[in-house]
Amino acid sequence: MADVEKLLDEGKKLLDKGEFKKAMKKFNDALKEDPENPEAHFGKAEASLGLPKITLVEIAQNYRNAIKYDEKNIFYLTSYGDFCLANGLLKQAEENYLKAIELDPDSSALYYSDLALGYYKNGKLFLDRQLDMTEVDVTRNALNYIMKAFKIESDKAKELLNAIITNGEWTDDRPNDDGITNEKIKLEKLPEFSIIEKEINKDEGNPFGYLNLGQYCFDNNFLFSGEAQFLKAIELAEEEGTDFYSDLAISYYMSGMDLLGKKQLEGFSEDQILRNSFKYFLKSLNLPPEKALDTI
């Protein structure tokens, strides 16, 4: 078994370097020693993605083999789910993500959000592969998944969408200046904050520095600062920024709800958190609230 571990380690290192053919050989060698090794099957699946001659059927089988021998591995399930989404296999993607949610319900918001985004974008891209489904069906199903992420029913979603429209919030992406000011002193006391900020100053035009800082803020429940950093990244990323909106939506939701639960978010309601979260997710889809309202 020591040889197997060595082969797996070598295969992973080759994968990281993008040497897919060499990595594949290492994983195949590992399987000769241990045919039921889930890591080797998963490694083959990942290496296959960089080898054009390997068919989608073969890649899918490698993922399924990994899951067969390690049924509770959430990373395997979501990775296979992502592969399915990327190739328009929506039903299979749903099955794997829902298994991951069953195994890890505490992280369900993240999984539902990823499923919703991938389902919408790839469902539209591969609409010809969706038997008996229209673009409206794809949109409705994706919205159902994000509603599950936010733990709301369709009536509540419609109420939030109407408020977004009525209040003119769709076009308003301004960060909460008062909230940022209140967070500033506490945030600047954290050593990691200054380190990340220094990295940003070295390359102020790089959106990923602001994303990194924004996620750090959210992880430490600095809601408004996290929002501001994400919006800066989106501004810099231009067209690519739409993908950042989905991360902003779910991070904003999780941090905001956590703060509300701890009674640490004065002057802000659950509906405000939900409206902003919903709005940001819709922006990741380039889906106006009026269209979403007609679809739910």
Backbone as CSV, one residue per row, in Angstrom:
resi,resn,N_x,N_y,N_z,CA_x,CA_y,CA_z,C_x,C_y,C_z
1,MET,0.819,-1.222,0.000,0.000,0.000,0.000,0.849,1.267,0.000
2,ALA,2.071,1.115,0.513,2.961,2.286,0.513,3.235,2.749,-0.906
3,ASP,3.384,1.766,-1.832,3.617,2.109,-3.229,2.427,2.850,-3.812
4,VAL,1.227,2.428,-3.423,0.008,3.078,-3.904,-0.029,4.530,-3.453
5,GLU,0.250,4.784,-2.187,0.250,6.151,-1.671,1.274,7.014,-2.401
6,LYS,2.426,6.421,-2.686,3.469,7.154,-3.409,3.001,7.487,-4.827
7,LEU,2.391,6.522,-5.491,1.890,6.754,-6.846,0.797,7.822,-6.861
8,LEU,-0.091,7.776,-5.866,-1.152,8.780,-5.781,-0.574,10.168,-5.569
9,ASP,0.400,10.275,-4.694,1.038,11.565,-4.416,1.720,12.108,-5.665
10,GLU,2.418,11.241,-6.370,3.096,11.661,-7.601,2.073,12.082,-8.657
11,GLY,0.972,11.336,-8.744,-0.075,11.675,-9.701,-0.704,13.028,-9.423
12,LYS,-0.949,13.316,-8.146,-1.539,14.605,-7.773,-0.603,15.760,-8.114
13,LYS,0.684,15.566,-7.871,1.656,16.616,-8.178,1.732,16.877,-9.676
14,LEU,1.653,15.824,-10.459,1.655,15.977,-11.915,0.381,16.670,-12.389
15,LEU,-0.742,16.359,-11.751,-2.004,17.036,-12.073,-1.873,18.540,-11.849
16,ASP,-1.297,18.905,-10.708,-1.136,20.316,-10.367,-0.280,21.045,-11.404
17,LYS,0.643,20.305,-12.028,1.526,20.902,-13.041,0.885,20.883,-14.437
18,GLY,-0.271,20.269,-14.549,-0.931,20.182,-15.845,-0.384,19.084,-16.737
19,GLU,0.357,18.150,-16.160,0.922,17.042,-16.935,-0.037,15.852,-16.849
20,PHE,-1.116,15.965,-17.591,-2.243,15.054,-17.449,-1.925,13.618,-17.885
21,LYS,-1.180,13.468,-18.978,-0.865,12.128,-19.468,0.002,11.369,-18.468
22,LYS,1.000,12.049,-17.908,1.872,11.419,-16.921,1.104,11.111,-15.632
23,ALA,0.223,12.022,-15.268,-0.598,11.806,-14.078,-1.497,10.584,-14.261
24,MET,-2.088,10.469,-15.453,-2.962,9.338,-15.735,-2.218,8.015,-15.554
25,LYS,-0.983,7.968,-16.007,-0.189,6.745,-15.862,0.011,6.383,-14.391
26,LYS,0.274,7.396,-13.572,0.471,7.135,-12.137,-0.795,6.565,-11.509
27,PHE,-1.947,7.142,-11.866,-3.203,6.668,-11.288,-3.553,5.259,-11.793
28,ASN,-3.248,4.990,-13.056,-3.473,3.641,-13.580,-2.568,2.625,-12.884
29,ASP,-1.333,3.027,-12.636,-0.412,2.137,-11.920,-0.910,1.861,-10.500
30,ALA,-1.467,2.892,-9.864,-2.012,2.720,-8.515,-3.181,1.742,-8.529
31,LEU,-3.994,1.807,-9.581,-5.154,0.922,-9.669,-4.753,-0.528,-9.941
32,LYS,-3.609,-0.730,-10.560,-3.122,-2.095,-10.742,-2.824,-2.738,-9.385
33,GLU,-2.379,-1.906,-8.448,-2.070,-2.399,-7.103,-3.311,-2.465,-6.225
34,ASP,-4.228,-1.540,-6.448,-5.432,-1.437,-5.599,-6.610,-1.008,-6.473
35,PRO,-7.270,-1.952,-7.150,-8.326,-1.629,-8.120,-9.528,-0.876,-7.544
36,GLU,-9.705,-0.910,-6.235,-10.864,-0.251,-5.627,-10.475,1.040,-4.905
37,ASN,-9.350,1.595,-5.264,-8.891,2.820,-4.603,-9.646,4.031,-5.156
38,PRO,-10.461,4.686,-4.343,-11.270,5.808,-4.850,-10.424,7.004,-5.293
39,GLU,-9.318,7.270,-4.606,-8.475,8.399,-4.987,-7.888,8.220,-6.373
40,ALA,-7.527,6.995,-6.701,-6.955,6.724,-8.019,-8.008,6.913,-9.112
41,HIS,-9.228,6.424,-8.862,-10.308,6.610,-9.837,-10.631,8.093,-10.001
42,PHE,-10.655,8.816,-8.891,-10.933,10.253,-8.977,-9.800,10.968,-9.712
43,GLY,-8.564,10.590,-9.419,-7.424,11.181,-10.123,-7.511,10.955,-11.618
44,LYS,-7.932,9.745,-12.010,-8.109,9.468,-13.431,-9.161,10.390,-14.049
45,ALA,-10.246,10.602,-13.320,-11.303,11.486,-13.825,-10.768,12.903,-14.036
46,GLU,-10.025,13.400,-13.055,-9.502,14.762,-13.148,-8.450,14.869,-14.250
47,ALA,-7.584,13.863,-14.376,-6.570,13.870,-15.431,-7.231,13.778,-16.807
48,SER,-8.328,13.034,-16.883,-9.033,12.854,-18.157,-9.529,14.171,-18.734
49,LEU,-9.835,15.119,-17.851,-10.352,16.412,-18.312,-9.351,17.144,-19.196
50,GLY,-8.066,16.817,-19.015,-7.027,17.464,-19.825,-6.556,16.632,-20.992
51,LEU,-7.241,15.520,-21.264,-6.842,14.632,-22.355,-7.982,14.529,-23.360
52,PRO,-7.894,15.240,-24.474,-9.008,15.347,-25.433,-9.514,14.030,-25.998
53,LYS,-8.662,13.013,-26.065,-9.073,11.755,-26.692,-9.982,10.913,-25.797
54,ILE,-10.048,11.242,-24.532,-10.893,10.475,-23.616,-12.328,10.994,-23.689
55,THR,-13.282,10.095,-23.853,-14.672,10.484,-24.066,-15.344,10.908,-22.767
56,LEU,-16.453,11.626,-22.914,-17.237,12.044,-21.754,-17.753,10.837,-20.976
57,VAL,-18.085,9.781,-21.692,-18.588,8.561,-21.038,-17.512,7.963,-20.136
58,GLU,-16.264,7.930,-20.638,-15.161,7.379,-19.856,-14.869,8.235,-18.620
59,ILE,-14.903,9.556,-18.818,-14.644,10.458,-17.686,-15.711,10.273,-16.610
60,ALA,-16.965,10.225,-17.047,-18.071,10.039,-16.102,-17.928,8.729,-15.333
61,GLN,-17.490,7.687,-16.024,-17.316,6.401,-15.367,-16.232,6.457,-14.299
62,ASN,-15.160,7.204,-14.582,-14.093,7.365,-13.586,-14.620,8.054,-12.331
63,TYR,-15.442,9.092,-12.520,-16.045,9.769,-11.363,-16.951,8.810,-10.594
64,ARG,-17.751,8.052,-11.331,-18.682,7.130,-10.676,-17.939,6.042,-9.901
65,ASN,-16.813,5.601,-10.450,-16.015,4.595,-9.746,-15.475,5.152,-8.425
66,ALA,-15.016,6.396,-8.457,-14.510,7.021,-7.230,-15.604,7.083,-6.175
67,ILE,-16.814,7.470,-6.603,-17.945,7.573,-5.676,-18.391,6.190,-5.202
68,LYS,-18.301,5.215,-6.079,-18.676,3.838,-5.716,-17.867,3.336,-4.524
69,TYR,-16.582,3.674,-4.522,-15.698,3.177,-3.462,-15.532,4.160,-2.302
70,ASP,-16.161,5.313,-2.413,-16.157,6.283,-1.307,-17.441,7.103,-1.420
71,GLU,-18.548,6.472,-1.045,-19.875,7.035,-1.291,-20.157,8.327,-0.546
72,LYS,-19.439,8.571,0.541,-19.735,9.744,1.362,-18.729,10.881,1.152
73,ASN,-17.967,10.794,0.091,-16.990,11.836,-0.191,-17.687,12.980,-0.918
74,ILE,-17.927,14.063,-0.221,-18.677,15.192,-0.772,-17.929,15.849,-1.922
75,PHE,-16.605,15.902,-1.822,-15.818,16.520,-2.892,-15.967,15.737,-4.196
76,TYR,-15.998,14.420,-4.098,-16.198,13.610,-5.299,-17.578,13.881,-5.895
77,LEU,-18.580,13.940,-5.039,-19.951,14.161,-5.503,-20.104,15.510,-6.196
78,THR,-19.588,16.565,-5.573,-19.743,17.893,-6.180,-18.859,18.050,-7.415
79,SER,-17.702,17.407,-7.423,-16.838,17.472,-8.607,-17.512,16.790,-9.795
80,TYR,-18.097,15.626,-9.534,-18.834,14.950,-10.607,-20.058,15.780,-11.001
81,GLY,-20.703,16.391,-10.007,-21.829,17.268,-10.308,-21.424,18.422,-11.199
82,ASP,-20.268,19.023,-10.923,-19.777,20.128,-11.744,-19.463,19.670,-13.162
83,PHE,-18.878,18.481,-13.271,-18.595,17.918,-14.596,-19.901,17.745,-15.370
84,CYS,-20.912,17.223,-14.704,-22.205,17.026,-15.356,-22.817,18.361,-15.784
85,LEU,-22.747,19.350,-14.912,-23.272,20.670,-15.263,-22.550,21.240,-16.482
86,ALA,-21.237,21.127,-16.489,-20.426,21.698,-17.570,-20.733,21.050,-18.912
87,ASN,-21.352,19.872,-18.874,-21.664,19.164,-20.113,-23.167,19.030,-20.344
88,GLY,-23.925,19.817,-19.603,-25.367,19.859,-19.824,-26.129,18.663,-19.324
89,LEU,-25.523,17.867,-18.439,-26.189,16.688,-17.887,-26.868,17.079,-16.572
90,LEU,-27.964,17.775,-16.687,-28.577,18.415,-15.525,-29.116,17.416,-14.509
91,LYS,-29.760,16.364,-14.991,-30.339,15.387,-14.060,-29.254,14.734,-13.201
92,GLN,-28.164,14.320,-13.846,-27.070,13.691,-13.102,-26.429,14.671,-12.131
93,ALA,-26.322,15.930,-12.547,-25.760,16.962,-11.667,-26.630,17.130,-10.430
94,GLU,-27.934,17.184,-10.639,-28.862,17.310,-9.513,-28.698,16.156,-8.532
95,GLU,-28.631,14.942,-9.057,-28.525,13.759,-8.198,-27.300,13.839,-7.302
96,ASN,-26.170,14.251,-7.861,-24.933,14.282,-7.089,-24.925,15.429,-6.080
97,TYR,-25.433,16.575,-6.478,-25.483,17.692,-5.531,-26.460,17.414,-4.391
98,LEU,-27.570,16.799,-4.711,-28.545,16.501,-3.664,-28.006,15.460,-2.681
99,LYS,-27.182,14.522,-3.167,-26.522,13.575,-2.267,-25.556,14.310,-1.342
100,ALA,-24.820,15.283,-1.900,-23.883,16.060,-1.091,-24.630,16.850,-0.015
101,ILE,-25.770,17.402,-0.372,-26.577,18.168,0.581,-27.107,17.261,1.690
102,GLU,-27.493,16.053,1.313,-27.981,15.086,2.303,-26.877,14.736,3.305
103,LEU,-25.649,14.640,2.811,-24.518,14.281,3.672,-24.031,15.456,4.509
104,ASP,-24.186,16.660,3.983,-23.666,17.846,4.668,-24.713,18.962,4.659
105,PRO,-25.806,18.780,5.378,-26.893,19.771,5.348,-26.486,21.147,5.858
106,ASP,-25.478,21.214,6.725,-25.049,22.510,7.253,-24.490,23.416,6.158
107,SER,-24.017,22.815,5.083,-23.457,23.605,3.971,-24.410,23.656,2.781
108,SER,-25.675,23.355,3.023,-26.630,23.237,1.920,-26.759,24.527,1.118
109,ALA,-26.656,25.681,1.771,-26.804,26.946,1.042,-25.743,27.070,-0.053
110,LEU,-24.515,26.676,0.255,-23.435,26.735,-0.729,-23.703,25.795,-1.901
111,TYR,-24.109,24.565,-1.582,-24.332,23.577,-2.637,-25.524,23.967,-3.512
112,TYR,-26.602,24.407,-2.887,-27.774,24.822,-3.662,-27.436,26.004,-4.573
113,SER,-26.633,26.938,-4.054,-26.255,28.104,-4.844,-25.429,27.695,-6.058
114,ASP,-24.438,26.822,-5.849,-23.610,26.356,-6.964,-24.447,25.596,-7.986
115,LEU,-25.362,24.779,-7.495,-26.234,24.023,-8.391,-27.135,24.961,-9.180
116,ALA,-27.690,25.955,-8.529,-28.589,26.899,-9.199,-27.873,27.640,-10.324
117,LEU,-26.673,28.130,-10.037,-25.921,28.892,-11.041,-25.533,28.004,-12.220
118,GLY,-24.955,26.831,-11.922,-24.536,25.932,-12.988,-25.715,25.412,-13.796
119,TYR,-26.812,25.139,-13.122,-28.021,24.637,-13.780,-28.539,25.663,-14.785
120,TYR,-28.589,26.916,-14.373,-29.131,27.972,-15.237,-28.235,28.199,-16.452
121,LYS,-26.956,28.412,-16.213,-26.053,28.776,-17.313,-25.856,27.620,-18.286
122,ASN,-25.642,26.416,-17.764,-25.388,25.285,-18.649,-26.675,24.697,-19.211
123,GLY,-27.769,24.846,-18.471,-29.048,24.410,-19.005,-29.427,25.203,-20.238
124,LYS,-29.158,26.491,-20.225,-29.440,27.330,-21.397,-28.452,27.028,-22.524
125,LEU,-27.190,26.814,-22.147,-26.156,26.551,-23.149,-26.406,25.239,-23.882
126,PHE,-26.873,24.234,-23.125,-27.130,22.909,-23.704,-28.631,22.615,-23.711
127,LEU,-29.400,23.579,-24.105,-30.854,23.421,-24.051,-31.324,22.263,-24.939
128,ASP,-30.587,22.002,-26.017,-30.978,20.925,-26.929,-30.865,19.541,-26.282
129,ARG,-30.117,19.445,-25.169,-29.969,18.162,-24.482,-31.041,17.934,-23.408
130,GLN,-31.848,18.948,-23.161,-32.846,18.847,-22.088,-34.180,18.413,-22.684
131,LEU,-34.461,17.133,-22.639,-35.677,16.607,-23.234,-36.909,17.166,-22.528
132,ASP,-37.847,17.641,-23.324,-39.127,18.146,-22.811,-38.957,19.332,-21.864
133,MET,-37.846,20.071,-22.001,-37.635,21.256,-21.171,-37.420,22.484,-22.050
134,THR,-38.020,23.585,-21.636,-37.822,24.855,-22.324,-36.871,25.727,-21.505
135,GLU,-36.489,26.856,-22.053,-35.634,27.792,-21.318,-36.321,28.273,-20.046
136,VAL,-37.635,28.424,-20.112,-38.402,28.839,-18.926,-38.315,27.765,-17.838
137,ASP,-38.381,26.503,-18.238,-38.268,25.403,-17.267,-36.905,25.425,-16.582
138,VAL,-35.857,25.639,-17.372,-34.506,25.693,-16.820,-34.401,26.837,-15.825
139,THR,-34.917,27.999,-16.201,-34.861,29.167,-15.327,-35.630,28.919,-14.039
140,ARG,-36.817,28.341,-14.155,-37.650,28.086,-12.969,-36.962,27.103,-12.018
141,ASN,-36.376,26.061,-12.560,-35.702,25.080,-11.707,-34.495,25.687,-11.003
142,ALA,-33.746,26.513,-11.735,-32.590,27.175,-11.126,-33.034,28.099,-9.997
143,LEU,-34.111,28.832,-10.225,-34.626,29.732,-9.187,-35.135,28.935,-7.981
144,ASN,-35.697,27.776,-8.229,-36.135,26.936,-7.109,-34.958,26.535,-6.233
145,TYR,-33.816,26.275,-6.850,-32.639,25.883,-6.070,-32.079,27.055,-5.262
146,ILE,-32.101,28.245,-5.833,-31.581,29.372,-5.045,-32.561,29.717,-3.926
147,MET,-33.854,29.487,-4.147,-34.816,29.680,-3.057,-34.562,28.693,-1.920
148,LYS,-34.160,27.482,-2.274,-33.800,26.501,-1.245,-32.555,26.952,-0.489
149,ALA,-31.618,27.553,-1.212,-30.405,28.068,-0.556,-30.764,29.135,0.466
150,PHE,-31.717,29.990,0.102,-32.127,31.088,0.980,-33.253,30.688,1.937
151,LYS,-33.678,29.413,1.861,-34.730,28.879,2.752,-36.026,29.686,2.664
152,ILE,-36.454,29.968,1.433,-37.703,30.698,1.229,-38.583,29.938,0.234
153,GLU,-39.897,30.148,0.356,-40.859,29.572,-0.576,-41.160,30.567,-1.686
154,SER,-41.918,30.122,-2.683,-42.170,30.968,-3.856,-42.917,32.262,-3.503
155,ASP,-43.853,32.195,-2.553,-44.592,33.407,-2.173,-43.654,34.460,-1.598
156,LYS,-42.738,34.021,-0.761,-41.766,34.953,-0.183,-40.834,35.493,-1.260
157,ALA,-40.440,34.644,-2.179,-39.564,35.090,-3.263,-40.245,36.173,-4.094
158,LYS,-41.508,35.982,-4.383,-42.249,36.991,-5.154,-42.352,38.298,-4.380
159,GLU,-42.574,38.201,-3.088,-42.634,39.395,-2.245,-41.306,40.159,-2.292
160,LEU,-40.199,39.441,-2.206,-38.879,40.067,-2.245,-38.613,40.698,-3.604
161,LEU,-38.981,39.993,-4.663,-38.755,40.517,-6.015,-39.569,41.783,-6.252
162,ASN,-40.804,41.784,-5.798,-41.641,42.987,-5.937,-41.027,44.166,-5.193
163,ALA,-40.466,43.909,-4.015,-39.834,44.974,-3.236,-38.579,45.489,-3.939
164,ILE,-37.792,44.588,-4.515,-36.593,44.999,-5.255,-36.974,45.930,-6.405
165,ILE,-38.040,45.566,-7.105,-38.507,46.375,-8.236,-39.056,47.719,-7.754
166,THR,-39.952,47.668,-6.776,-40.620,48.873,-6.279,-39.633,49.856,-5.662
167,ASN,-38.666,49.356,-4.922,-37.691,50.221,-4.237,-36.541,50.684,-5.131
168,GLY,-36.524,50.227,-6.367,-35.450,50.610,-7.279,-34.098,50.037,-6.883
169,GLU,-34.113,48.869,-6.224,-32.862,48.305,-5.706,-32.043,47.568,-6.767
170,TRP,-32.670,47.228,-7.889,-31.970,46.455,-8.913,-30.755,47.208,-9.456
171,THR,-30.898,48.507,-9.625,-29.803,49.307,-10.200,-28.927,49.955,-9.135
172,ASP,-29.202,49.657,-7.876,-28.465,50.291,-6.771,-27.518,49.292,-6.126
173,ASP,-26.236,49.407,-6.498,-25.222,48.515,-5.923,-24.247,49.285,-5.027
174,ARG,-24.722,50.333,-4.405,-23.836,51.120,-3.545,-23.619,50.415,-2.206
175,PRO,-22.368,50.327,-1.762,-22.126,49.723,-0.447,-22.659,50.610,0.667
176,ASN,-22.913,50.027,1.816,-23.453,50.734,2.962,-22.316,51.472,3.690
177,ASP,-22.193,52.770,3.416,-21.064,53.542,3.967,-21.074,53.587,5.491
178,ASP,-22.263,53.725,6.078,-22.345,53.764,7.542,-21.904,52.431,8.135
179,GLY,-22.321,51.358,7.497,-21.929,50.041,7.981,-20.433,49.828,7.898
180,ILE,-19.821,50.280,6.794,-18.371,50.146,6.622,-17.636,50.941,7.695
181,THR,-18.122,52.147,7.953,-17.497,52.996,8.974,-17.544,52.331,10.343
182,ASN,-18.680,51.722,10.672,-18.821,51.063,11.975,-17.916,49.836,12.106
183,GLU,-17.628,49.194,10.982,-16.793,47.997,11.007,-15.304,48.306,10.952
184,LYS,-14.966,49.480,10.469,-13.583,49.811,10.113,-12.592,49.611,11.260
185,ILE,-12.894,50.120,12.429,-11.946,50.058,13.550,-11.672,48.607,13.949
186,LYS,-12.733,47.812,14.078,-12.555,46.404,14.461,-11.813,45.629,13.379
187,LEU,-12.147,45.894,12.135,-11.546,45.162,11.028,-10.047,45.437,10.923
188,GLU,-9.673,46.676,11.101,-8.264,47.043,10.955,-7.382,46.513,12.074
189,LYS,-7.991,46.033,13.144,-7.216,45.442,14.235,-6.790,44.007,13.939
190,LEU,-7.412,43.397,12.932,-7.087,42.020,12.589,-5.817,41.987,11.740
191,PRO,-4.804,41.219,12.155,-3.522,41.233,11.443,-3.630,40.798,9.988
192,GLU,-4.502,39.824,9.707,-4.625,39.336,8.337,-5.144,40.416,7.396
193,PHE,-5.958,41.325,7.933,-6.529,42.383,7.105,-5.434,43.238,6.472
194,SER,-4.489,43.672,7.275,-3.423,44.538,6.759,-2.540,43.799,5.758
195,ILE,-2.349,42.497,5.979,-1.528,41.700,5.047,-2.200,41.627,3.679
196,ILE,-3.492,41.328,3.677,-4.225,41.223,2.409,-4.295,42.587,1.732
197,GLU,-4.485,43.623,2.527,-4.580,44.975,1.976,-3.276,45.392,1.309
198,LYS,-2.142,45.017,1.901,-0.842,45.332,1.308,-0.679,44.653,-0.047
199,GLU,-1.179,43.416,-0.139,-1.108,42.698,-1.416,-1.937,43.415,-2.479
200,ILE,-3.090,43.939,-2.084,-3.938,44.671,-3.025,-3.221,45.920,-3.517
201,ASN,-2.551,46.616,-2.616,-1.863,47.856,-2.975,-0.755,47.643,-4.003
202,LYS,-0.243,46.401,-4.057,0.800,46.093,-5.040,0.225,46.000,-6.459
203,ASP,-1.056,45.664,-6.529,-1.706,45.523,-7.842,-3.173,45.890,-7.698
204,GLU,-3.440,47.183,-7.690,-4.781,47.671,-7.397,-5.792,47.349,-8.501
205,GLY,-5.305,46.962,-9.668,-6.216,46.644,-10.760,-6.607,45.183,-10.828
206,ASN,-6.122,44.385,-9.872,-6.412,42.956,-9.873,-7.671,42.675,-9.049
207,PRO,-8.753,42.250,-9.683,-10.007,42.050,-8.941,-9.927,40.940,-7.902
208,PHE,-9.013,39.976,-8.111,-8.978,38.832,-7.201,-8.440,39.212,-5.816
209,GLY,-7.653,40.256,-5.742,-7.221,40.740,-4.440,-8.401,41.243,-3.621
210,TYR,-9.299,41.959,-4.278,-10.487,42.467,-3.591,-11.450,41.333,-3.240
211,LEU,-11.525,40.333,-4.119,-12.347,39.165,-3.799,-11.827,38.466,-2.556
212,ASN,-10.515,38.309,-2.483,-9.886,37.646,-1.337,-10.176,38.408,-0.049
213,LEU,-10.033,39.725,-0.117,-10.296,40.548,1.058,-11.784,40.528,1.410
214,GLY,-12.616,40.557,0.394,-14.056,40.522,0.633,-14.490,39.239,1.317
215,GLN,-13.952,38.110,0.862,-14.307,36.833,1.483,-13.781,36.760,2.907
216,TYR,-12.592,37.339,3.135,-12.050,37.395,4.497,-12.998,38.186,5.408
217,CYS,-13.501,39.297,4.890,-14.444,40.109,5.671,-15.713,39.322,5.982
218,PHE,-16.261,38.661,4.985,-17.472,37.866,5.204,-17.221,36.743,6.208
219,ASP,-16.086,36.074,6.076,-15.776,34.960,6.976,-15.687,35.406,8.426
220,ASN,-15.374,36.677,8.619,-15.272,37.227,9.972,-16.478,38.092,10.326
221,ASN,-17.549,37.985,9.514,-18.826,38.671,9.748,-18.727,40.192,9.711
222,PHE,-17.862,40.700,8.818,-17.870,42.131,8.514,-18.660,42.287,7.218
223,LEU,-19.977,42.338,7.379,-20.907,42.224,6.265,-20.725,43.321,5.218
224,PHE,-20.713,44.555,5.668,-20.716,45.676,4.734,-19.357,45.854,4.056
225,SER,-18.299,45.576,4.786,-16.958,45.650,4.194,-16.781,44.551,3.159
226,GLY,-17.303,43.356,3.458,-17.238,42.267,2.488,-17.982,42.611,1.218
227,GLU,-19.161,43.188,1.373,-19.958,43.595,0.217,-19.199,44.620,-0.622
228,ALA,-18.608,45.605,0.031,-17.897,46.667,-0.680,-16.714,46.121,-1.473
229,GLN,-15.974,45.195,-0.885,-14.807,44.631,-1.574,-15.236,43.801,-2.786
230,PHE,-16.304,43.044,-2.645,-16.805,42.264,-3.775,-17.277,43.179,-4.905
231,LEU,-17.972,44.247,-4.554,-18.462,45.168,-5.575,-17.308,45.854,-6.309
232,LYS,-16.225,46.112,-5.578,-15.033,46.673,-6.221,-14.441,45.669,-7.202
233,ALA,-14.376,44.408,-6.811,-13.852,43.363,-7.698,-14.713,43.240,-8.951
234,ILE,-16.025,43.297,-8.774,-16.952,43.188,-9.902,-16.774,44.370,-10.849
235,GLU,-16.584,45.545,-10.289,-16.362,46.741,-11.102,-15.099,46.602,-11.949
236,LEU,-14.048,46.055,-11.362,-12.782,45.901,-12.070,-12.831,44.773,-13.097
237,ALA,-13.607,43.747,-12.796,-13.630,42.567,-13.670,-14.517,42.749,-14.892
238,GLU,-15.337,43.761,-14.905,-16.249,44.051,-15.996,-17.132,42.840,-16.320
239,GLU,-17.034,42.293,-17.549,-17.942,41.217,-17.949,-17.785,39.975,-17.084
240,GLU,-16.566,39.652,-16.680,-16.337,38.480,-15.848,-16.945,38.647,-14.457
241,GLY,-17.239,39.875,-14.111,-17.747,40.160,-12.777,-19.081,39.529,-12.469
242,THR,-19.835,39.168,-13.527,-21.141,38.560,-13.261,-20.986,37.256,-12.488
243,ASP,-19.878,36.535,-12.730,-19.662,35.290,-12.002,-19.387,35.551,-10.522
244,PHE,-18.844,36.729,-10.210,-18.537,37.046,-8.819,-19.802,37.345,-8.019
245,TYR,-20.852,37.746,-8.718,-22.090,38.094,-8.024,-22.671,36.900,-7.248
246,SER,-22.528,35.685,-7.792,-23.101,34.532,-7.096,-22.377,34.268,-5.783
247,ASP,-21.043,34.441,-5.784,-20.289,34.292,-4.530,-20.670,35.388,-3.540
248,LEU,-20.856,36.597,-4.061,-21.292,37.699,-3.199,-22.656,37.383,-2.597
249,ALA,-23.562,36.862,-3.410,-24.924,36.584,-2.940,-24.931,35.612,-1.774
250,ILE,-24.229,34.500,-1.921,-24.302,33.470,-0.882,-23.477,33.848,0.339
251,SER,-22.344,34.535,0.135,-21.532,34.971,1.278,-22.265,36.053,2.071
252,TYR,-22.908,36.962,1.361,-23.689,38.022,2.002,-24.839,37.408,2.811
253,TYR,-25.517,36.434,2.200,-26.642,35.774,2.881,-26.178,35.072,4.157
254,MET,-25.128,34.275,4.059,-24.684,33.481,5.206,-24.164,34.368,6.333
255,SER,-23.385,35.384,5.980,-22.867,36.294,6.997,-23.991,37.120,7.616
256,GLY,-24.883,37.627,6.763,-25.979,38.451,7.261,-26.916,37.702,8.180
257,MET,-27.264,36.492,7.807,-28.171,35.704,8.637,-27.511,35.303,9.951
258,ASP,-26.216,35.042,9.886,-25.487,34.710,11.114,-25.480,35.899,12.070
259,LEU,-25.244,37.085,11.528,-25.238,38.290,12.360,-26.617,38.567,12.947
260,LEU,-27.663,38.360,12.138,-29.020,38.565,12.639,-29.334,37.581,13.764
261,GLY,-28.895,36.329,13.586,-29.125,35.317,14.613,-28.440,35.648,15.917
262,LYS,-27.297,36.313,15.834,-26.555,36.705,17.036,-26.981,38.080,17.555
263,LYS,-27.975,38.678,16.864,-28.476,40.018,17.215,-27.345,41.060,17.177
264,GLN,-26.514,40.951,16.140,-25.374,41.860,15.996,-25.500,42.740,14.753
265,LEU,-26.730,42.875,14.239,-26.926,43.671,13.030,-28.081,44.641,13.266
266,GLU,-27.795,45.715,13.964,-28.828,46.687,14.322,-29.292,47.467,13.094
267,GLY,-30.594,47.708,13.046,-31.159,48.527,11.982,-31.272,47.824,10.647
268,PHE,-31.049,46.514,10.632,-31.135,45.758,9.386,-32.069,44.583,9.618
269,SER,-32.977,44.333,8.665,-33.952,43.260,8.820,-33.571,42.036,7.990
270,GLU,-34.214,40.923,8.305,-33.995,39.698,7.532,-34.389,39.911,6.075
271,ASP,-35.466,40.651,5.846,-35.905,40.901,4.473,-34.848,41.681,3.681
272,GLN,-34.166,42.608,4.330,-33.116,43.358,3.629,-31.968,42.436,3.223
273,ILE,-31.604,41.533,4.119,-30.552,40.561,3.793,-30.994,39.693,2.626
274,LEU,-32.226,39.212,2.683,-32.741,38.344,1.634,-32.864,39.076,0.300
275,ARG,-33.326,40.321,0.332,-33.476,41.076,-0.914,-32.118,41.293,-1.587
276,ASN,-31.143,41.710,-0.796,-29.824,41.944,-1.392,-29.207,40.646,-1.906
277,SER,-29.358,39.572,-1.145,-28.817,38.279,-1.565,-29.463,37.822,-2.866
278,PHE,-30.785,37.946,-2.927,-31.531,37.538,-4.116,-31.126,38.402,-5.312
279,LYS,-31.029,39.701,-5.063,-30.653,40.635,-6.131,-29.292,40.284,-6.704
280,TYR,-28.319,40.041,-5.831,-26.977,39.742,-6.307,-26.942,38.425,-7.077
281,PHE,-27.728,37.448,-6.621,-27.724,36.186,-7.364,-28.336,36.375,-8.749
282,LEU,-29.408,37.122,-8.845,-30.024,37.367,-10.147,-29.059,38.083,-11.087
283,LYS,-28.233,38.955,-10.532,-27.242,39.647,-11.359,-26.208,38.671,-11.906
284,SER,-25.913,37.616,-11.163,-24.973,36.609,-11.677,-25.568,35.874,-12.879
285,LEU,-26.886,35.848,-12.970,-27.569,35.210,-14.092,-27.904,36.205,-15.203
286,ASN,-27.674,37.488,-14.957,-28.146,38.542,-15.867,-29.654,38.415,-16.078
287,LEU,-30.345,38.112,-14.986,-31.785,37.878,-15.035,-32.508,38.994,-14.274
288,PRO,-33.170,39.921,-14.969,-33.873,41.022,-14.282,-34.953,40.489,-13.351
289,PRO,-35.230,41.202,-12.257,-36.231,40.727,-11.296,-37.619,40.567,-11.897
290,GLU,-37.955,41.404,-12.898,-39.263,41.280,-13.533,-39.422,39.926,-14.217
291,LYS,-38.361,39.489,-14.892,-38.408,38.199,-15.587,-38.441,37.050,-14.586
292,ALA,-37.669,37.204,-13.513,-37.680,36.175,-12.477,-39.066,36.056,-11.848
293,LEU,-39.699,37.189,-11.631,-41.036,37.225,-11.027,-42.051,36.505,-11.918
294,ASP,-41.922,36.671,-13.229,-42.839,36.016,-14.160,-42.596,34.513,-14.270
295,THR,-41.381,34.086,-13.847,-40.996,32.686,-14.046,-41.308,31.805,-12.842
296,ILE,-41.177,32.393,-11.647,-41.373,31.585,-10.419,-42.808,31.053,-10.335
